[in-house]
Amino acid sequence: MPMSNIASSFDLPVDEITSYINDLMEQIGESAIVDGVQTKMMIADLDRIVTNLQQNMKQTVFFHDISVQRGSRIELSDGRIAMVYTVPNDDIVNKSAQIILFNSSPLLNRYEEVFDNSPNSKTYGDVISQQLVNKGNCAGFIERITSKEKQFDVGLLHDAILRFFTFRGVDIALDDIFIFNNKHYRVIDTDDITDGVLVVQLAFVRI
């Protein structure tokens, strides 16, 4: 075949393909709010599932002109919350990415210092105790860490029992306490290296 007859990307009817994808998205796409913007997206299962995390992940397709990035917040029509986990593939006609479906909203507590406010006290102005203060619920994906995960992920700490994925920028600090299934877990590591995503390791603690 002569080289002149081979179609290049510039010869493809991009506008027609984009229009077709947009029409298809409008017909069968699921309504969602992405970073506060009402839109539609198509959701499918992953082709291959190996880890616990991937069991709660979906493959998604967005409109090409929507602003979506790793860490974007997605509110699905059924009330579920999700987060864009992979960098969206900015294709010519649409964007595709993998999202994490959140499965928990544990209560977050933080130790705060209590000062002696009695002017006549010898310890006036000193810290006399600490108390746990309720900081509200924090939506995210929580998974139990097994010995298998620790074998393949050198970043997991020895006493880590749970791992929590949420949006980067959420106010979570070392030694914060999560309450999950009526048990207390202390934050022993926070990792915000991945753009838009915060990963927290939790260890069991008795209070």
Helices and strands as residue ranges (DSSP letters): G 3-5, H 14-28, E 30-34, E 37-45, H 52-55, E 57-63, E 73-76, E 81-84, E 89-90, E 94-101, E 107-115, E 127-137, E 141-144, H 147-152, E 162-167, E 177-180, E 183-191, E 197-204
